[in-house]
């Protein structure tokens, strides 16, 4: 974290979020589809970053704090694809705080660990098949020992 300097939004005037400048909390949503994860992981790889495995991503809470320093319609950054971008600075990871989310800027309150979603089945590592081992044969008659 700390390397993405802009958060894209489709907001249009008169959204009050377009006037906001200052400190804010960064919330990771509870939901994430396989397509969303794979698309993000591919994009990160194109930018030279490795996305953690899906099962390791903290979801459903506050993961960092930062500061909105500007809101732009254009920005020379591979992270910007608009139509608006919140330019963020001073991002700092924090210990995960469970909290329900909402669209836009919102007031949040601490939840409890029971609200943290477990990894979806598709997020879990695929089980490793047990190794096939040859059983020893009796050399004289081809029987299993």
C-alpha positions as YAML, in Angstrom:
chain: A
units: angstrom
residues:
- id: 1
  name: UNK
  ca: [0.00, 0.00, 0.00]
- id: 2
  name: UNK
  ca: [1.13, 3.56, -0.45]
- id: 3
  name: UNK
  ca: [2.01, 3.18, -4.12]
- id: 4
  name: UNK
  ca: [-1.44, 3.88, -5.58]
- id: 5
  name: UNK
  ca: [-1.80, 7.66, -5.67]
- id: 6
  name: UNK
  ca: [-5.32, 7.99, -7.07]
- id: 7
  name: UNK
  ca: [-8.72, 6.45, -6.39]
- id: 8
  name: UNK
  ca: [-11.06, 6.49, -9.39]
- id: 9
  name: UNK
  ca: [-14.68, 7.53, -9.07]
- id: 10
  name: UNK
  ca: [-17.60, 8.02, -11.43]
- id: 11
  name: UNK
  ca: [-19.04, 10.82, -9.28]
- id: 12
  name: UNK
  ca: [-20.63, 13.80, -10.99]
- id: 13
  name: UNK
  ca: [-21.52, 17.24, -9.66]
- id: 14
  name: UNK
  ca: [-23.23, 17.97, -7.26]
- id: 15
  name: UNK
  ca: [-21.79, 15.01, -5.30]
- id: 16
  name: UNK
  ca: [-20.49, 16.54, -2.03]
- id: 17
  name: UNK
  ca: [-17.51, 14.16, -2.12]
- id: 18
  name: UNK
  ca: [-16.07, 16.22, -4.97]
- id: 19
  name: UNK
  ca: [-15.43, 19.08, -2.53]
- id: 20
  name: UNK
  ca: [-13.76, 16.98, 0.14]
- id: 21
  name: UNK
  ca: [-10.10, 17.45, 0.97]
- id: 22
  name: UNK
  ca: [-8.48, 16.03, 4.09]
- id: 23
  name: UNK
  ca: [-7.88, 12.87, 6.09]
- id: 24
  name: UNK
  ca: [-9.99, 9.78, 5.57]
- id: 25
  name: UNK
  ca: [-10.03, 6.07, 6.31]
- id: 26
  name: UNK
  ca: [-9.58, 3.49, 3.58]
- id: 27
  name: UNK
  ca: [-12.18, 0.73, 3.72]
- id: 28
  name: UNK
  ca: [-11.87, -2.68, 2.05]
- id: 29
  name: UNK
  ca: [-15.27, -3.97, 0.99]
- id: 30
  name: UNK
  ca: [-16.60, -7.33, 2.15]
- id: 31
  name: UNK
  ca: [-17.39, -8.54, -1.32]
- id: 32
  name: UNK
  ca: [-15.01, -9.52, -4.09]
- id: 33
  name: UNK
  ca: [-15.66, -11.76, -7.08]
- id: 34
  name: UNK
  ca: [-13.08, -13.94, -8.73]
- id: 35
  name: UNK
  ca: [-13.29, -11.75, -11.86]
- id: 36
  name: UNK
  ca: [-12.68, -8.57, -9.81]
- id: 37
  name: UNK
  ca: [-9.68, -10.15, -8.10]
- id: 38
  name: UNK
  ca: [-8.16, -11.55, -11.30]
- id: 39
  name: UNK
  ca: [-8.65, -8.26, -13.16]
- id: 40
  name: UNK
  ca: [-7.00, -6.31, -10.32]
- id: 41
  name: UNK
  ca: [-4.15, -8.84, -9.99]
- id: 42
  name: UNK
  ca: [-3.48, -8.62, -13.74]
- id: 43
  name: UNK
  ca: [-3.47, -4.81, -13.61]
- id: 44
  name: UNK
  ca: [-1.14, -4.80, -10.59]
- id: 45
  name: UNK
  ca: [1.23, -7.18, -12.40]
- id: 46
  name: UNK
  ca: [1.26, -4.83, -15.41]
- id: 47
  name: UNK
  ca: [2.33, -2.05, -13.01]
- id: 48
  name: UNK
  ca: [5.08, -4.19, -11.48]
- id: 49
  name: UNK
  ca: [3.30, -5.15, -8.26]
- id: 50
  name: UNK
  ca: [2.25, -8.53, -6.95]
- id: 51
  name: UNK
  ca: [-1.26, -8.89, -5.56]
- id: 52
  name: UNK
  ca: [-1.46, -11.03, -2.41]
- id: 53
  name: UNK
  ca: [-3.42, -14.28, -2.66]
- id: 54
  name: UNK
  ca: [-7.16, -13.60, -2.46]
- id: 55
  name: UNK
  ca: [-7.58, -15.57, 0.78]
- id: 56
  name: UNK
  ca: [-5.03, -13.30, 2.50]
- id: 57
  name: UNK
  ca: [-6.78, -10.01, 1.68]
- id: 58
  name: UNK
  ca: [-8.50, -8.40, 4.64]
- id: 59
  name: UNK
  ca: [-12.09, -7.51, 3.73]
- id: 60
  name: UNK
  ca: [-14.94, -5.76, 5.49]
- id: 61
  name: UNK
  ca: [-13.08, -3.09, 7.41]
- id: 62
  name: UNK
  ca: [-10.66, -0.21, 7.66]
- id: 63
  name: UNK
  ca: [-7.18, -1.09, 6.37]
- id: 64
  name: UNK
  ca: [-5.40, 2.29, 6.11]
- id: 65
  name: UNK
  ca: [-5.65, 6.04, 6.49]
- id: 66
  name: UNK
  ca: [-4.74, 8.68, 3.94]
- id: 67
  name: UNK
  ca: [-5.39, 12.25, 2.83]
- id: 68
  name: UNK
  ca: [-7.30, 13.51, -0.22]
- id: 69
  name: UNK
  ca: [-5.21, 16.38, -1.61]
- id: 70
  name: UNK
  ca: [-7.08, 17.02, -4.88]
- id: 71
  name: UNK
  ca: [-9.82, 15.74, -7.15]
- id: 72
  name: UNK
  ca: [-8.99, 15.68, -10.86]
- id: 73
  name: UNK
  ca: [-10.50, 14.89, -14.25]
- id: 74
  name: UNK
  ca: [-7.07, 14.17, -15.79]
- id: 75
  name: UNK
  ca: [-3.90, 12.72, -14.35]
- id: 76
  name: UNK
  ca: [-0.76, 11.30, -15.95]
- id: 77
  name: UNK
  ca: [-0.79, 8.05, -14.00]
- id: 78
  name: UNK
  ca: [-1.42, 4.45, -15.03]
- id: 79
  name: UNK
  ca: [-3.67, 4.21, -11.96]
- id: 80
  name: UNK
  ca: [-6.02, 6.92, -13.30]
- id: 81
  name: UNK
  ca: [-8.85, 5.88, -15.58]
- id: 82
  name: UNK
  ca: [-11.46, 8.34, -14.28]
- id: 83
  name: UNK
  ca: [-13.72, 9.95, -15.01]
- id: 84
  name: UNK
  ca: [-12.72, 11.55, -11.67]
- id: 85
  name: UNK
  ca: [-9.77, 10.77, -9.47]
- id: 86
  name: UNK
  ca: [-9.23, 11.42, -5.79]
- id: 87
  name: UNK
  ca: [-5.52, 12.17, -5.48]
- id: 88
  name: UNK
  ca: [-4.37, 10.59, -2.23]
- id: 89
  name: UNK
  ca: [-1.22, 11.11, -0.18]
- id: 90
  name: UNK
  ca: [0.29, 10.07, 3.13]
- id: 91
  name: UNK
  ca: [-1.27, 6.59, 3.05]
- id: 92
  name: UNK
  ca: [-0.42, 4.53, 6.13]
- id: 93
  name: UNK
  ca: [-1.45, 0.97, 6.88]
- id: 94
  name: UNK
  ca: [-3.19, 0.45, 10.18]
- id: 95
  name: UNK
  ca: [-4.20, -2.62, 12.13]
- id: 96
  name: UNK
  ca: [-7.42, -3.96, 10.57]
- id: 97
  name: UNK
  ca: [-10.62, -2.60, 12.11]
- id: 98
  name: UNK
  ca: [-13.83, -4.48, 11.24]
- id: 99
  name: UNK
  ca: [-16.45, -2.01, 10.00]
- id: 100
  name: UNK
  ca: [-19.43, -2.05, 7.66]
- id: 101
  name: UNK
  ca: [-18.99, -0.05, 4.49]
- id: 102
  name: UNK
  ca: [-21.13, 2.23, 2.33]
- id: 103
  name: UNK
  ca: [-20.79, 4.07, -0.95]
- id: 104
  name: UNK
  ca: [-18.94, 7.38, -0.99]
- id: 105
  name: UNK
  ca: [-17.54, 8.98, 2.16]
- id: 106
  name: UNK
  ca: [-19.36, 7.71, 5.23]
- id: 107
  name: UNK
  ca: [-19.24, 7.73, 9.00]
- id: 108
  name: UNK
  ca: [-18.18, 4.32, 10.26]
- id: 109
  name: UNK
  ca: [-18.15, 2.56, 13.59]
- id: 110
  name: UNK
  ca: [-16.08, -0.34, 14.81]
- id: 111
  name: UNK
  ca: [-17.67, -3.72, 14.24]
- id: 112
  name: UNK
  ca: [-16.56, -7.00, 15.71]
- id: 113
  name: UNK
  ca: [-14.61, -9.92, 14.30]
- id: 114
  name: UNK
  ca: [-17.81, -11.87, 13.59]
- id: 115
  name: UNK
  ca: [-18.47, -9.39, 10.76]
- id: 116
  name: UNK
  ca: [-15.25, -10.29, 8.91]
- id: 117
  name: UNK
  ca: [-16.19, -12.54, 6.00]
- id: 118
  name: UNK
  ca: [-14.33, -15.82, 5.66]
- id: 119
  name: UNK
  ca: [-12.59, -16.42, 2.34]
- id: 120
  name: UNK
  ca: [-14.96, -17.59, -0.38]
- id: 121
  name: UNK
  ca: [-14.37, -21.10, -1.66]
- id: 122
  name: UNK
  ca: [-12.71, -19.82, -4.86]
- id: 123
  name: UNK
  ca: [-10.19, -17.85, -2.76]
- id: 124
  name: UNK
  ca: [-8.81, -20.87, -0.95]
- id: 125
  name: UNK
  ca: [-5.67, -22.59, -2.22]
- id: 126
  name: UNK
  ca: [-6.39, -25.68, -4.25]
- id: 127
  name: UNK
  ca: [-5.69, -28.83, -2.24]
- id: 128
  name: UNK
  ca: [-2.58, -30.66, -3.27]
- id: 129
  name: UNK
  ca: [-3.32, -34.18, -4.48]
- id: 130
  name: UNK
  ca: [-1.55, -36.82, -2.43]
- id: 131
  name: UNK
  ca: [1.51, -38.21, -4.12]
- id: 132
  name: UNK
  ca: [1.01, -41.48, -5.91]
- id: 133
  name: UNK
  ca: [3.57, -43.88, -4.58]
- id: 134
  name: UNK
  ca: [4.32, -47.21, -6.14]
- id: 135
  name: UNK
  ca: [3.63, -50.14, -3.89]
- id: 136
  name: UNK
  ca: [6.49, -52.62, -3.56]
- id: 137
  name: UNK
  ca: [5.96, -55.83, -5.47]
- id: 138
  name: UNK
  ca: [7.26, -59.27, -4.68]
- id: 139
  name: UNK
  ca: [9.79, -59.71, -7.48]
- id: 140
  name: UNK
  ca: [9.08, -63.36, -7.92]
- id: 141
  name: UNK
  ca: [5.34, -63.40, -8.43]
- id: 142
  name: UNK
  ca: [4.22, -59.78, -8.91]
- id: 143
  name: UNK
  ca: [2.20, -59.74, -5.69]
- id: 144
  name: UNK
  ca: [1.93, -56.74, -3.39]
- id: 145
  name: UNK
  ca: [3.99, -57.02, -0.24]
...
